[in-house]
Amino acid sequence: AETPPGGTVTIGLGVDPTVKVARNVRFREETAGVLRGSLRLLHDVTIDIEHVGRRAVTLEVRERVPVVDPNEKDLKVEEVAVAPAWEKVETPIDDQVLKGARRWRVTVQPGQSMKLTAQYAIRMPSDRMLNGGNRRN
């Protein structure tokens, strides 16, 4: 489509070989509650960024957390810890509204490494299981 004067054009140039990104997820299941009647499914997400280029780069790193149907009274998702802070994304990304979308916007200097971490937990009764199994990556 045509772009008016002063408009913005986004051009995908592919992967930048000077930025290396690795995403790792650790999962553990704990019993919780007074009588151990519920499960707490803990998910630890770590994103390691390494920049070997010559100029600073600004990155947008996207992640999604599970979303519980409002009619579900027994399921809860809580964000336990996030560093550095991320923001909830409520506007469309690539023309889609994604429930549970979060993003970090970070600037990485040349030769710098950075770690983004997030931990969230799903709490539910121990006699239930999520569709597809309790583990989420």
N, CA, C and O atoms as CSV, one atom per row, in Angstrom:
chain,resi,resn,atom,element,x,y,z
A,1,ALA,N,N,0.840,-1.189,0.000
A,1,ALA,CA,C,0.000,0.000,0.000
A,1,ALA,C,C,0.878,1.243,0.000
A,1,ALA,O,O,2.042,1.208,0.400
A,2,GLU,N,N,0.300,2.324,-0.452
A,2,GLU,CA,C,1.042,3.581,-0.492
A,2,GLU,C,C,1.170,4.161,0.910
A,2,GLU,O,O,0.300,3.979,1.762
A,3,THR,N,N,2.275,4.862,1.122
A,3,THR,CA,C,2.524,5.504,2.407
A,3,THR,C,C,2.564,7.011,2.189
A,3,THR,O,O,3.307,7.490,1.333
A,4,PRO,N,N,1.775,7.765,2.952
A,4,PRO,CA,C,1.763,9.216,2.773
A,4,PRO,C,C,3.066,9.841,3.277
A,4,PRO,O,O,3.804,9.205,4.030
A,5,PRO,N,N,3.355,11.077,2.870
A,5,PRO,CA,C,4.544,11.747,3.374
A,5,PRO,C,C,4.520,11.806,4.902
A,5,PRO,O,O,3.499,12.140,5.504
A,6,GLY,N,N,5.652,11.478,5.517
A,6,GLY,CA,C,5.744,11.476,6.974
A,6,GLY,C,C,5.201,10.210,7.602
A,6,GLY,O,O,5.236,10.071,8.825
A,7,GLY,N,N,4.690,9.264,6.784
A,7,GLY,CA,C,4.152,8.006,7.306
A,7,GLY,C,C,5.262,7.055,7.717
A,7,GLY,O,O,6.441,7.323,7.487
A,8,THR,N,N,4.881,5.956,8.320
A,8,THR,CA,C,5.842,4.963,8.791
A,8,THR,C,C,5.733,3.709,7.949
A,8,THR,O,O,4.636,3.236,7.652
A,9,VAL,N,N,6.884,3.174,7.566
A,9,VAL,CA,C,6.945,1.934,6.808
A,9,VAL,C,C,7.801,0.957,7.604
A,9,VAL,O,O,8.889,1.310,8.057
A,10,THR,N,N,7.316,-0.267,7.776
A,10,THR,CA,C,8.072,-1.297,8.462
A,10,THR,C,C,8.582,-2.280,7.430
A,10,THR,O,O,7.813,-2.819,6.634
A,11,ILE,N,N,9.896,-2.511,7.448
A,11,ILE,CA,C,10.517,-3.432,6.497
A,11,ILE,C,C,11.239,-4.499,7.286
A,11,ILE,O,O,12.128,-4.192,8.080
A,12,GLY,N,N,10.867,-5.751,7.076
A,12,GLY,CA,C,11.542,-6.856,7.740
A,12,GLY,C,C,12.829,-7.185,7.013
A,12,GLY,O,O,12.806,-7.528,5.831
A,13,LEU,N,N,13.952,-7.085,7.708
A,13,LEU,CA,C,15.245,-7.357,7.098
A,13,LEU,C,C,15.799,-8.719,7.498
A,13,LEU,O,O,16.934,-9.051,7.159
A,14,GLY,N,N,15.020,-9.495,8.205
A,14,GLY,CA,C,15.464,-10.824,8.602
A,14,GLY,C,C,16.166,-10.813,9.947
A,14,GLY,O,O,16.081,-9.841,10.698
A,15,VAL,N,N,16.853,-11.895,10.242
A,15,VAL,CA,C,17.515,-12.088,11.520
A,15,VAL,C,C,18.821,-11.296,11.543
A,15,VAL,O,O,19.575,-11.300,10.570
A,16,ASP,N,N,19.078,-10.625,12.650
A,16,ASP,CA,C,20.337,-9.906,12.836
A,16,ASP,C,C,21.349,-10.873,13.436
A,16,ASP,O,O,21.174,-11.309,14.574
A,17,PRO,N,N,22.406,-11.222,12.699
A,17,PRO,CA,C,23.361,-12.210,13.224
A,17,PRO,C,C,24.194,-11.715,14.405
A,17,PRO,O,O,24.888,-12.509,15.041
A,18,THR,N,N,24.135,-10.410,14.709
A,18,THR,CA,C,24.908,-9.892,15.834
A,18,THR,C,C,24.158,-9.992,17.153
A,18,THR,O,O,24.724,-9.699,18.206
A,19,VAL,N,N,22.886,-10.403,17.115
A,19,VAL,CA,C,22.087,-10.546,18.330
A,19,VAL,C,C,21.716,-12.017,18.489
A,19,VAL,O,O,21.082,-12.608,17.615
A,20,LYS,N,N,22.113,-12.588,19.599
A,20,LYS,CA,C,21.791,-13.992,19.887
A,20,LYS,C,C,20.796,-14.020,21.046
A,20,LYS,O,O,21.005,-13.381,22.078
A,21,VAL,N,N,19.718,-14.767,20.858
A,21,VAL,CA,C,18.668,-14.842,21.868
A,21,VAL,C,C,18.376,-16.313,22.152
A,21,VAL,O,O,18.224,-17.112,21.228
A,22,ALA,N,N,18.299,-16.664,23.430
A,22,ALA,CA,C,17.953,-18.028,23.838
A,22,ALA,C,C,16.853,-17.952,24.892
A,22,ALA,O,O,16.953,-17.192,25.855
A,23,ARG,N,N,15.792,-18.757,24.696
A,23,ARG,CA,C,14.674,-18.805,25.634
A,23,ARG,C,C,14.660,-20.168,26.298
A,23,ARG,O,O,14.654,-21.193,25.615
A,24,ASN,N,N,14.654,-20.190,27.625
A,24,ASN,CA,C,14.612,-21.436,28.385
A,24,ASN,C,C,13.485,-21.367,29.398
A,24,ASN,O,O,13.229,-20.321,29.996
A,25,VAL,N,N,12.807,-22.509,29.584
A,25,VAL,CA,C,11.694,-22.588,30.532
A,25,VAL,C,C,11.948,-23.749,31.484
A,25,VAL,O,O,12.260,-24.863,31.066
A,26,ARG,N,N,11.808,-23.461,32.766
A,26,ARG,CA,C,11.842,-24.511,33.786
A,26,ARG,C,C,10.449,-24.609,34.388
A,26,ARG,O,O,9.766,-23.603,34.586
A,27,PHE,N,N,10.045,-25.829,34.671
A,27,PHE,CA,C,8.694,-26.077,35.195
A,27,PHE,C,C,8.811,-26.942,36.431
A,27,PHE,O,O,9.622,-27.867,36.486
A,28,ARG,N,N,7.990,-26.630,37.423
A,28,ARG,CA,C,7.883,-27.520,38.586
A,28,ARG,C,C,6.453,-27.454,39.121
A,28,ARG,O,O,5.754,-26.449,38.994
A,29,GLU,N,N,6.066,-28.545,39.710
A,29,GLU,CA,C,4.701,-28.680,40.238
A,29,GLU,C,C,4.792,-28.842,41.748
A,29,GLU,O,O,5.573,-29.652,42.248
A,30,GLU,N,N,3.993,-28.073,42.466
A,30,GLU,CA,C,3.980,-28.135,43.927
A,30,GLU,C,C,2.558,-28.360,44.410
A,30,GLU,O,O,1.597,-27.914,43.781
A,31,THR,N,N,2.433,-29.058,45.536
A,31,THR,CA,C,1.126,-29.120,46.175
A,31,THR,C,C,0.992,-27.880,47.036
A,31,THR,O,O,1.977,-27.397,47.593
A,32,ALA,N,N,-0.218,-27.365,47.146
A,32,ALA,CA,C,-0.446,-26.129,47.891
A,32,ALA,C,C,-1.757,-26.244,48.651
A,32,ALA,O,O,-2.502,-27.209,48.479
A,33,GLY,N,N,-2.030,-25.272,49.477
A,33,GLY,CA,C,-3.273,-25.247,50.240
A,33,GLY,C,C,-3.111,-25.868,51.597
A,33,GLY,O,O,-2.124,-26.549,51.875
A,34,VAL,N,N,-4.081,-25.627,52.432
A,34,VAL,CA,C,-4.030,-26.106,53.815
A,34,VAL,C,C,-4.017,-27.630,53.869
A,34,VAL,O,O,-3.228,-28.214,54.612
A,35,LEU,N,N,-4.872,-28.272,53.098
A,35,LEU,CA,C,-4.944,-29.732,53.104
A,35,LEU,C,C,-4.295,-30.336,51.866
A,35,LEU,O,O,-4.585,-31.475,51.500
A,36,ARG,N,N,-3.420,-29.573,51.225
A,36,ARG,CA,C,-2.734,-30.021,49.999
A,36,ARG,C,C,-3.738,-30.393,48.918
A,36,ARG,O,O,-3.534,-31.352,48.173
A,37,GLY,N,N,-4.818,-29.631,48.838
A,37,GLY,CA,C,-5.877,-29.928,47.876
A,37,GLY,C,C,-5.751,-29.184,46.566
A,37,GLY,O,O,-6.632,-29.283,45.711
A,38,SER,N,N,-4.662,-28.435,46.390
A,38,SER,CA,C,-4.498,-27.731,45.120
A,38,SER,C,C,-3.069,-27.875,44.620
A,38,SER,O,O,-2.153,-28.210,45.370
A,39,LEU,N,N,-2.912,-27.614,43.340
A,39,LEU,CA,C,-1.604,-27.668,42.703
A,39,LEU,C,C,-1.172,-26.264,42.330
A,39,LEU,O,O,-1.992,-25.408,41.998
A,40,ARG,N,N,0.116,-26.047,42.391
A,40,ARG,CA,C,0.699,-24.796,41.925
A,40,ARG,C,C,1.728,-25.176,40.870
A,40,ARG,O,O,2.736,-25.814,41.176
A,41,LEU,N,N,1.470,-24.783,39.630
A,41,LEU,CA,C,2.350,-25.094,38.514
A,41,LEU,C,C,3.216,-23.866,38.246
A,41,LEU,O,O,2.738,-22.869,37.704
A,42,LEU,N,N,4.484,-23.939,38.624
A,42,LEU,CA,C,5.400,-22.806,38.495
A,42,LEU,C,C,6.186,-22.891,37.198
A,42,LEU,O,O,6.752,-23.935,36.874
A,43,HIS,N,N,6.218,-21.803,36.465
A,43,HIS,CA,C,6.938,-21.705,35.203
A,43,HIS,C,C,7.957,-20.574,35.316
A,43,HIS,O,O,7.596,-19.427,35.578
A,44,ASP,N,N,9.220,-20.903,35.119
A,44,ASP,CA,C,10.302,-19.926,35.137
A,44,ASP,C,C,10.795,-19.749,33.702
A,44,ASP,O,O,11.303,-20.694,33.098
A,45,VAL,N,N,10.647,-18.554,33.160
A,45,VAL,CA,C,11.079,-18.252,31.799
A,45,VAL,C,C,12.313,-17.364,31.889
A,45,VAL,O,O,12.302,-16.336,32.567
A,46,THR,N,N,13.378,-17.770,31.198
A,46,THR,CA,C,14.605,-16.982,31.138
A,46,THR,C,C,14.953,-16.741,29.680
A,46,THR,O,O,15.001,-17.676,28.880
A,47,ILE,N,N,15.195,-15.491,29.343
A,47,ILE,CA,C,15.589,-15.133,27.989
A,47,ILE,C,C,16.955,-14.463,28.086
A,47,ILE,O,O,17.100,-13.399,28.687
A,48,ASP,N,N,17.955,-15.106,27.482
A,48,ASP,CA,C,19.318,-14.582,27.477
A,48,ASP,C,C,19.571,-13.888,26.148
A,48,ASP,O,O,19.309,-14.450,25.085
A,49,ILE,N,N,20.080,-12.670,26.212
A,49,ILE,CA,C,20.372,-11.885,25.015
A,49,ILE,C,C,21.859,-11.558,25.029
A,49,ILE,O,O,22.397,-11.113,26.043
A,50,GLU,N,N,22.511,-11.780,23.909
A,50,GLU,CA,C,23.915,-11.421,23.759
A,50,GLU,C,C,24.050,-10.621,22.471
A,50,GLU,O,O,23.589,-11.048,21.413
A,51,HIS,N,N,24.688,-9.452,22.572
A,51,HIS,CA,C,24.836,-8.568,21.408
A,51,HIS,C,C,26.318,-8.392,21.109
A,51,HIS,O,O,27.062,-7.858,21.932
A,52,VAL,N,N,26.750,-8.844,19.923
A,52,VAL,CA,C,28.156,-8.753,19.540
A,52,VAL,C,C,28.379,-7.735,18.425
A,52,VAL,O,O,29.452,-7.703,17.824
A,53,GLY,N,N,27.382,-6.910,18.144
A,53,GLY,CA,C,27.500,-5.907,17.086
A,53,GLY,C,C,28.265,-4.675,17.545
A,53,GLY,O,O,28.809,-4.636,18.648
A,54,ARG,N,N,28.295,-3.660,16.667
A,54,ARG,CA,C,29.048,-2.431,16.932
A,54,ARG,C,C,28.185,-1.273,17.403
A,54,ARG,O,O,28.705,-0.288,17.926
A,55,ARG,N,N,26.870,-1.378,17.223
A,55,ARG,CA,C,25.953,-0.312,17.631
A,55,ARG,C,C,24.916,-0.865,18.588
A,55,ARG,O,O,24.596,-2.053,18.565
A,56,ALA,N,N,24.399,0.012,19.427
A,56,ALA,CA,C,23.334,-0.391,20.346
A,56,ALA,C,C,22.095,-0.789,19.546
A,56,ALA,O,O,21.814,-0.211,18.495
A,57,VAL,N,N,21.363,-1.772,20.046
A,57,VAL,CA,C,20.116,-2.186,19.406
A,57,VAL,C,C,18.989,-2.120,20.435
A,57,VAL,O,O,19.191,-2.384,21.620
A,58,THR,N,N,17.809,-1.765,19.957
A,58,THR,CA,C,16.619,-1.781,20.800
A,58,THR,C,C,15.782,-2.969,20.372
A,58,THR,O,O,15.457,-3.116,19.194
A,59,LEU,N,N,15.433,-3.818,21.329
A,59,LEU,CA,C,14.683,-5.043,21.056
A,59,LEU,C,C,13.330,-5.004,21.743
A,59,LEU,O,O,13.169,-4.419,22.814
A,60,GLU,N,N,12.367,-5.639,21.102
A,60,GLU,CA,C,11.076,-5.903,21.730
A,60,GLU,C,C,10.966,-7.410,21.840
A,60,GLU,O,O,10.906,-8.113,20.831
A,61,VAL,N,N,10.940,-7.900,23.062
A,61,VAL,CA,C,10.857,-9.331,23.329
A,61,VAL,C,C,9.449,-9.615,23.833
A,61,VAL,O,O,9.002,-9.034,24.822
A,62,ARG,N,N,8.752,-10.522,23.137
A,62,ARG,CA,C,7.352,-10.820,23.473
A,62,ARG,C,C,7.225,-12.170,24.148
A,62,ARG,O,O,7.946,-13.118,23.839
A,63,GLU,N,N,6.289,-12.228,25.074
A,63,GLU,CA,C,5.992,-13.465,25.815
A,63,GLU,C,C,4.493,-13.480,26.068
A,63,GLU,O,O,3.842,-12.436,26.039
A,64,ARG,N,N,3.951,-14.661,26.316
A,64,ARG,CA,C,2.528,-14.767,26.672
A,64,ARG,C,C,2.379,-15.601,27.923
A,64,ARG,O,O,3.074,-16.598,28.115
A,65,VAL,N,N,1.455,-15.172,28.774
A,65,VAL,CA,C,1.105,-15.954,29.959
A,65,VAL,C,C,-0.295,-16.523,29.730
A,65,VAL,O,O,-1.090,-15.927,29.004
A,66,PRO,N,N,-0.603,-17.656,30.334
A,66,PRO,CA,C,-1.935,-18.240,30.154
A,66,PRO,C,C,-3.029,-17.300,30.649
A,66,PRO,O,O,-2.818,-16.499,31.560
A,67,VAL,N,N,-4.188,-17.416,30.036
A,67,VAL,CA,C,-5.347,-16.609,30.406
A,67,VAL,C,C,-6.466,-17.555,30.826
A,67,VAL,O,O,-6.760,-18.530,30.134
A,68,VAL,N,N,-7.078,-17.262,31.953
A,68,VAL,CA,C,-8.147,-18.104,32.482
A,68,VAL,C,C,-9.494,-17.559,32.026
A,68,VAL,O,O,-9.730,-16.351,32.061
A,69,ASP,N,N,-10.361,-18.446,31.604
A,69,ASP,CA,C,-11.727,-18.070,31.232
A,69,ASP,C,C,-12.407,-17.460,32.461
A,69,ASP,O,O,-12.301,-18.014,33.555
A,70,PRO,N,N,-13.097,-16.336,32.303
A,70,PRO,CA,C,-13.745,-15.689,33.454
A,70,PRO,C,C,-14.739,-16.592,34.185
A,70,PRO,O,O,-15.017,-16.360,35.362
A,71,ASN,N,N,-15.279,-17.609,33.522
A,71,ASN,CA,C,-16.225,-18.519,34.165
A,71,ASN,C,C,-15.543,-19.566,35.044
A,71,ASN,O,O,-16.212,-20.236,35.830
A,72,GLU,N,N,-14.240,-19.714,34.924
A,72,GLU,CA,C,-13.490,-20.675,35.738
A,72,GLU,C,C,-13.199,-20.065,37.105
A,72,GLU,O,O,-12.469,-19.080,37.210
A,73,LYS,N,N,-13.762,-20.644,38.127
A,73,LYS,CA,C,-13.550,-20.116,39.467
A,73,LYS,C,C,-12.414,-20.814,40.199
A,73,LYS,O,O,-11.883,-20.280,41.172
A,74,ASP,N,N,-12.034,-22.018,39.734
A,74,ASP,CA,C,-11.011,-22.796,40.425
A,74,ASP,C,C,-9.599,-22.553,39.903
A,74,ASP,O,O,-8.631,-22.945,40.555
A,75,LEU,N,N,-9.461,-21.924,38.754
A,75,LEU,CA,C,-8.142,-21.690,38.164
A,75,LEU,C,C,-7.718,-20.245,38.361
A,75,LEU,O,O,-8.525,-19.324,38.237
A,76,LYS,N,N,-6.434,-20.059,38.672
A,76,LYS,CA,C,-5.882,-18.714,38.818
A,76,LYS,C,C,-4.484,-18.693,38.221
A,76,LYS,O,O,-3.724,-19.651,38.367
A,77,VAL,N,N,-4.148,-17.598,37.547
A,77,VAL,CA,C,-2.796,-17.389,37.048
A,77,VAL,C,C,-2.258,-16.142,37.726
A,77,VAL,O,O,-2.901,-15.093,37.720
A,78,GLU,N,N,-1.079,-16.264,38.309
A,78,GLU,CA,C,-0.473,-15.110,38.966
A,78,GLU,C,C,0.957,-14.931,38.461
A,78,GLU,O,O,1.709,-15.895,38.313
A,79,GLU,N,N,1.306,-13.691,38.204
A,79,GLU,CA,C,2.679,-13.361,37.839
A,79,GLU,C,C,3.449,-13.193,39.139
A,79,GLU,O,O,3.167,-12.284,39.921
A,80,VAL,N,N,4.411,-14.060,39.367
A,80,VAL,CA,C,5.136,-14.091,40.633
A,80,VAL,C,C,6.272,-13.071,40.645
A,80,VAL,O,O,6.372,-12.269,41.574
A,81,ALA,N,N,7.124,-13.095,39.629
A,81,ALA,CA,C,8.269,-12.180,39.577
A,81,ALA,C,C,8.651,-11.945,38.121
A,81,ALA,O,O,8.637,-12.874,37.313
A,82,VAL,N,N,8.992,-10.704,37.789
A,82,VAL,CA,C,9.431,-10.342,36.446
A,82,VAL,C,C,10.563,-9.324,36.599
A,82,VAL,O,O,10.430,-8.339,37.325
A,83,ALA,N,N,11.692,-9.577,35.897
A,83,ALA,CA,C,12.816,-8.630,35.949
A,83,ALA,C,C,13.526,-8.605,34.603
A,83,ALA,O,O,13.877,-9.667,34.088
A,84,PRO,N,N,13.746,-7.460,34.028
A,84,PRO,CA,C,13.165,-6.175,34.386
A,84,PRO,C,C,11.660,-6.191,34.139
A,84,PRO,O,O,11.132,-7.142,33.563
A,85,ALA,N,N,10.983,-5.153,34.568
A,85,ALA,CA,C,9.523,-5.110,34.432
A,85,ALA,C,C,9.117,-5.180,32.962
A,85,ALA,O,O,9.801,-4.639,32.093
A,86,TRP,N,N,8.013,-5.840,32.699
A,86,TRP,CA,C,7.458,-5.883,31.351
A,86,TRP,C,C,6.140,-5.150,31.345
A,86,TRP,O,O,5.671,-4.709,32.394
A,87,GLU,N,N,5.542,-5.014,30.195
A,87,GLU,CA,C,4.257,-4.326,30.108
A,87,GLU,C,C,3.225,-5.246,29.474
A,87,GLU,O,O,3.544,-6.072,28.619
A,88,LYS,N,N,1.984,-5.085,29.911
A,88,LYS,CA,C,0.876,-5.814,29.297
A,88,LYS,C,C,0.600,-5.185,27.942
A,88,LYS,O,O,0.623,-3.963,27.795
A,89,VAL,N,N,0.343,-6.023,26.962
A,89,VAL,CA,C,0.072,-5.538,25.618
A,89,VAL,C,C,-1.422,-5.673,25.367
A,89,VAL,O,O,-1.950,-6.782,25.275
A,90,GLU,N,N,-2.087,-4.550,25.257
A,90,GLU,CA,C,-3.535,-4.574,25.039
A,90,GLU,C,C,-3.907,-4.081,23.657
A,90,GLU,O,O,-5.070,-4.151,23.262
A,91,THR,N,N,-2.918,-3.579,22.911
A,91,THR,CA,C,-3.158,-3.150,21.533
A,91,THR,C,C,-2.774,-4.298,20.604
A,91,THR,O,O,-1.974,-5.153,20.982
A,92,PRO,N,N,-3.322,-4.328,19.413
A,92,PRO,CA,C,-2.996,-5.425,18.499
A,92,PRO,C,C,-1.511,-5.475,18.152
A,92,PRO,O,O,-0.864,-4.443,17.978
A,93,ILE,N,N,-0.986,-6.696,18.055
A,93,ILE,CA,C,0.378,-6.946,17.589
A,93,ILE,C,C,0.237,-7.660,16.251
A,93,ILE,O,O,-0.388,-8.717,16.168
A,94,ASP,N,N,0.812,-7.089,15.221
A,94,ASP,CA,C,0.699,-7.672,13.878
A,94,ASP,C,C,-0.763,-7.940,13.532
A,94,ASP,O,O,-1.100,-9.006,13.017
A,95,ASP,N,N,-1.626,-6.972,13.816
A,95,ASP,CA,C,-3.061,-7.008,13.514
A,95,ASP,C,C,-3.831,-8.062,14.294
A,95,ASP,O,O,-4.936,-8.425,13.893
A,96,GLN,N,N,-3.282,-8.566,15.397
A,96,GLN,CA,C,-3.984,-9.539,16.241
A,96,GLN,C,C,-3.966,-9.067,17.688
A,96,GLN,O,O,-2.953,-8.565,18.177
A,97,VAL,N,N,-5.097,-9.232,18.365
A,97,VAL,CA,C,-5.137,-8.988,19.802
A,97,VAL,C,C,-4.841,-10.321,20.476
A,97,VAL,O,O,-5.610,-11.273,20.343
A,98,LEU,N,N,-3.735,-10.388,21.193
A,98,LEU,CA,C,-3.319,-11.622,21.833
A,98,LEU,C,C,-3.558,-11.522,23.328
A,98,LEU,O,O,-2.966,-10.682,24.005
A,99,LYS,N,N,-4.428,-12.385,23.841
A,99,LYS,CA,C,-4.683,-12.390,25.282
A,99,LYS,C,C,-3.442,-12.892,26.000
A,99,LYS,O,O,-2.786,-13.830,25.547
A,100,GLY,N,N,-3.128,-12.265,27.115
A,100,GLY,CA,C,-1.980,-12.672,27.908
A,100,GLY,C,C,-0.645,-12.188,27.360
A,100,GLY,O,O,0.406,-12.606,27.847
A,101,ALA,N,N,-0.665,-11.318,26.359
A,101,ALA,CA,C,0.588,-10.854,25.754
A,101,ALA,C,C,1.315,-9.877,26.678
A,101,ALA,O,O,0.707,-8.997,27.287
A,102,ARG,N,N,2.617,-10.056,26.762
A,102,ARG,CA,C,3.492,-9.171,27.525
A,102,ARG,C,C,4.692,-8.854,26.643
A,102,ARG,O,O,4.983,-9.582,25.694
A,103,ARG,N,N,5.392,-7.759,26.963
A,103,ARG,CA,C,6.600,-7.470,26.211
A,103,ARG,C,C,7.596,-6.683,27.049
A,103,ARG,O,O,7.241,-5.884,27.915
A,104,TRP,N,N,8.851,-6.949,26.748
A,104,TRP,CA,C,9.958,-6.160,27.262
A,104,TRP,C,C,10.450,-5.317,26.090
A,104,TRP,O,O,10.510,-5.800,24.960
A,105,ARG,N,N,10.797,-4.079,26.349
A,105,ARG,CA,C,11.504,-3.239,25.379
A,105,ARG,C,C,12.826,-2.872,26.035
A,105,ARG,O,O,12.856,-2.160,27.039
A,106,VAL,N,N,13.922,-3.366,25.457
A,106,VAL,CA,C,15.234,-3.164,26.058
A,106,VAL,C,C,16.223,-2.674,25.008
A,106,VAL,O,O,16.099,-2.983,23.822
A,107,THR,N,N,17.189,-1.917,25.459
A,107,THR,CA,C,18.296,-1.488,24.604
A,107,THR,C,C,19.538,-2.212,25.085
A,107,THR,O,O,19.873,-2.181,26.269
A,108,VAL,N,N,20.219,-2.867,24.147
A,108,VAL,CA,C,21.409,-3.640,24.468
A,108,VAL,C,C,22.602,-2.963,23.794
A,108,VAL,O,O,22.614,-2.757,22.581
A,109,GLN,N,N,23.592,-2.625,24.598
A,109,GLN,CA,C,24.798,-1.961,24.096
A,109,GLN,C,C,25.733,-2.984,23.441
A,109,GLN,O,O,25.625,-4.180,23.715
A,110,PRO,N,N,26.642,-2.530,22.586
A,110,PRO,CA,C,27.598,-3.454,21.943
A,110,PRO,C,C,28.402,-4.234,22.981
A,110,PRO,O,O,28.903,-3.659,23.948
A,111,GLY,N,N,28.520,-5.531,22.779
A,111,GLY,CA,C,29.272,-6.387,23.685
A,111,GLY,C,C,28.560,-6.717,24.982
A,111,GLY,O,O,29.134,-7.377,25.848
A,112,GLN,N,N,27.331,-6.274,25.134
A,112,GLN,CA,C,26.596,-6.483,26.379
A,112,GLN,C,C,25.746,-7.743,26.308
A,112,GLN,O,O,25.254,-8.120,25.245
A,113,SER,N,N,25.583,-8.389,27.462
A,113,SER,CA,C,24.652,-9.504,27.621
A,113,SER,C,C,23.569,-9.068,28.587
A,113,SER,O,O,23.807,-8.249,29.475
A,114,MET,N,N,22.390,-9.615,28.411
A,114,MET,CA,C,21.257,-9.239,29.255
A,114,MET,C,C,20.404,-10.472,29.514
A,114,MET,O,O,20.306,-11.363,28.671
A,115,LYS,N,N,19.790,-10.510,30.689
A,115,LYS,CA,C,18.900,-11.621,31.047
A,115,LYS,C,C,17.541,-11.054,31.416
A,115,LYS,O,O,17.443,-10.152,32.247
A,116,LEU,N,N,16.495,-11.583,30.799
A,116,LEU,CA,C,15.117,-11.233,31.119
A,116,LEU,C,C,14.509,-12.447,31.796
A,116,LEU,O,O,14.642,-13.563,31.294
A,117,THR,N,N,13.844,-12.250,32.926
A,117,THR,CA,C,13.251,-13.380,33.633
A,117,THR,C,C,11.799,-13.093,33.996
A,117,THR,O,O,11.426,-11.959,34.297
A,118,ALA,N,N,11.006,-14.129,33.962
A,118,ALA,CA,C,9.606,-14.035,34.380
A,118,ALA,C,C,9.223,-15.358,35.031
A,118,ALA,O,O,9.621,-16.432,34.582
A,119,GLN,N,N,8.451,-15.252,36.084
A,119,GLN,CA,C,7.930,-16.449,36.741
A,119,GLN,C,C,6.440,-16.252,36.934
A,119,GLN,O,O,5.995,-15.235,37.466
A,120,TYR,N,N,5.674,-17.247,36.494
A,120,TYR,CA,C,4.238,-17.213,36.732
A,120,TYR,C,C,3.791,-18.569,37.242
A,120,TYR,O,O,4.448,-19.585,37.019
A,121,ALA,N,N,2.656,-18.562,37.933
A,121,ALA,CA,C,2.137,-19.791,38.534
A,121,ALA,C,C,0.673,-19.965,38.159
A,121,ALA,O,O,-0.088,-18.999,38.092
A,122,ILE,N,N,0.300,-21.201,37.919
A,122,ILE,CA,C,-1.093,-21.567,37.686
A,122,ILE,C,C,-1.538,-22.348,38.919
A,122,ILE,O,O,-0.929,-23.360,39.267
A,123,ARG,N,N,-2.587,-21.888,39.575
A,123,ARG,CA,C,-3.106,-22.569,40.764
A,123,ARG,C,C,-4.442,-23.215,40.402
A,123,ARG,O,O,-5.316,-22.581,39.810
A,124,MET,N,N,-4.583,-24.506,40.774
A,124,MET,CA,C,-5.802,-25.243,40.439
A,124,MET,C,C,-5.990,-26.397,41.407
A,124,MET,O,O,-5.045,-26.793,42.089
A,125,PRO,N,N,-7.214,-26.948,41.478
A,125,PRO,CA,C,-7.448,-28.109,42.338
A,125,PRO,C,C,-6.599,-29.295,41.873
A,125,PRO,O,O,-6.363,-29.465,40.676
A,126,SER,N,N,-6.145,-30.109,42.822
A,126,SER,CA,C,-5.255,-31.221,42.483
A,126,SER,C,C,-5.944,-32.331,41.692
A,126,SER,O,O,-5.270,-33.168,41.091
A,127,ASP,N,N,-7.270,-32.349,41.685
A,127,ASP,CA,C,-7.971,-33.398,40.934
A,127,ASP,C,C,-8.250,-32.991,39.484
A,127,ASP,O,O,-8.940,-33.714,38.765
A,128,ARG,N,N,-7.727,-31.857,39.050
A,128,ARG,CA,C,-7.943,-31.396,37.680
A,128,ARG,C,C,-6.619,-31.349,36.931
A,128,ARG,O,O,-5.545,-31.342,37.533
A,129,MET,N,N,-6.721,-31.318,35.584
A,129,MET,CA,C,-5.538,-31.217,34.742
A,129,MET,C,C,-5.860,-30.268,33.599
A,129,MET,O,O,-6.987,-30.262,33.104
A,130,LEU,N,N,-4.895,-29.471,33.172
A,130,LEU,CA,C,-5.087,-28.577,32.048
A,130,LEU,C,C,-5.184,-29.374,30.755
A,130,LEU,O,O,-4.598,-30.451,30.649
A,131,ASN,N,N,-5.918,-28.855,29.764
A,131,ASN,CA,C,-5.978,-29.516,28.456
A,131,ASN,C,C,-4.571,-29.627,27.893
A,131,ASN,O,O,-3.828,-28.646,27.861
A,132,GLY,N,N,-4.206,-30.830,27.445
A,132,GLY,CA,C,-2.887,-31.026,26.876
A,132,GLY,C,C,-1.814,-31.316,27.926
A,132,GLY,O,O,-0.643,-31.470,27.579
A,133,GLY,N,N,-2.191,-31.391,29.197
A,133,GLY,CA,C,-1.225,-31.662,30.262
A,133,GLY,C,C,-0.901,-30.394,31.042
A,133,GLY,O,O,-1.156,-29.284,30.577
A,134,ASN,N,N,-0.347,-30.571,32.214
A,134,ASN,CA,C,-0.078,-29.439,33.084
A,134,ASN,C,C,1.144,-28.626,32.661
A,134,ASN,O,O,1.242,-27.452,33.017
A,135,ARG,N,N,2.052,-29.200,31.933
A,135,ARG,CA,C,3.285,-28.498,31.560
A,135,ARG,C,C,3.029,-27.567,30.381
A,135,ARG,O,O,2.412,-27.963,29.393
A,136,ARG,N,N,3.502,-26.340,30.488
A,136,ARG,CA,C,3.363,-25.343,29.429
A,136,ARG,C,C,4.731,-24.768,29.132
A,136,ARG,O,O,5.443,-24.392,30.062
A,137,ASN,N,N,5.129,-24.684,27.867
A,137,ASN,CA,C,6.418,-24.086,27.488
A,137,ASN,C,C,6.208,-22.938,26.562
A,137,ASN,O,O,7.174,-22.307,26.133
